[in-house]
Amino acid sequence: MRILIAGATGLTGRALTRKIQQSGRTPVALVREGSDLGVLPEGVETRTADLTNLPDDVAQDMDAVIFAAGSGGGTSDEMTDKIDRDGAISLIEKAK
């Protein structure tokens, strides 16, 4: 089972990625360009995309999708909406 994890480099996302990998499933980390991939468990596949502009095929070949992303506490209300709301909605639509 292949599971796409948005926010895989964050605290919650890293924990989920490890648990999924340990369970014998295949986590695929959805990461932004320039993300610190060193925080991911060894051997985790990545898929590069930005939650504010997801490609139509972002969830291609995935059996499940987890949204563990967040804009962070220091972003504007507008950016929070773009990532935490609109990004989640977009990922759900693309996963269908």
JOQUIGI-V619060 format. One record per residue. N is the residue number from 1. PHI is phi in whole degrees, 0 to 359 (* if undefined). OMEGA is omega in radians with two decimals (NA if undefined). Layout:
BEGIN
n->[N & N]
phi->[PHI & PHI]
omega->[OMEGA & OMEGA]
END
This chain:
BEGIN
n->[1 & 2 & 3 & 4 & 5 & 6 & 7 & 8 & 9 & 10 & 11 & 12 & 13 & 14 & 15 & 16 & 17 & 18 & 19 & 20 & 21 & 22 & 23 & 24 & 25 & 26 & 27 & 28 & 29 & 30 & 31 & 32 & 33 & 34 & 35 & 36 & 37 & 38 & 39 & 40 & 41 & 42 & 43 & 44 & 45 & 46 & 47 & 48 & 49 & 50 & 51 & 52 & 53 & 54 & 55 & 56 & 57 & 58 & 59 & 60 & 61 & 62 & 63 & 64 & 65 & 66 & 67 & 68 & 69 & 70 & 71 & 72 & 73 & 74 & 75 & 76 & 77 & 78 & 79 & 80 & 81 & 82 & 83 & 84 & 85 & 86 & 87 & 88 & 89 & 90 & 91 & 92 & 93 & 94 & 95 & 96]
phi->[* & 258 & 236 & 276 & 239 & 281 & 88 & 295 & 269 & 277 & 301 & 293 & 299 & 296 & 297 & 297 & 300 & 298 & 297 & 295 & 297 & 295 & 280 & 92 & 271 & 250 & 280 & 236 & 278 & 273 & 232 & 277 & 303 & 87 & 295 & 280 & 285 & 294 & 275 & 276 & 300 & 302 & 86 & 284 & 289 & 238 & 225 & 268 & 194 & 247 & 298 & 276 & 202 & 282 & 289 & 300 & 264 & 302 & 256 & 302 & 68 & 260 & 268 & 206 & 226 & 239 & 256 & 241 & 271 & 196 & 286 & 95 & 284 & 261 & 263 & 290 & 301 & 297 & 290 & 301 & 297 & 297 & 266 & 289 & 256 & 295 & 296 & 296 & 299 & 299 & 295 & 300 & 298 & 290 & 286 & 299]
omega->[3.14 & -3.06 & 3.11 & -3.12 & 3.03 & -3.09 & -3.05 & -3.14 & 3.08 & -3.07 & 3.13 & -3.14 & 3.11 & 3.13 & 3.11 & -3.13 & 3.11 & -3.12 & 3.14 & 3.12 & 3.14 & -3.13 & 3.14 & 3.06 & -3.08 & 3.06 & 3.05 & -3.07 & 3.02 & -3.03 & 3.04 & 3.02 & 3.10 & 3.11 & 3.10 & -3.11 & 3.13 & 3.13 & -3.13 & 3.07 & -3.14 & 3.05 & -3.13 & 3.08 & 3.09 & 3.04 & -3.05 & 3.08 & 3.12 & -3.09 & 3.11 & -3.11 & -3.06 & 3.04 & -3.11 & -3.06 & -3.06 & -3.11 & -3.14 & 3.11 & 3.09 & 3.08 & 3.14 & 3.11 & 3.08 & 3.09 & 3.12 & -3.07 & 3.05 & -3.07 & -3.12 & -3.05 & -3.06 & -3.10 & 3.12 & 3.08 & -3.14 & -3.14 & 3.08 & 3.10 & -3.11 & -3.09 & -3.00 & 3.12 & -3.04 & 3.11 & 3.11 & 3.13 & 3.14 & 3.14 & 3.09 & -3.14 & -3.13 & 3.14 & -3.14 & NA]
END
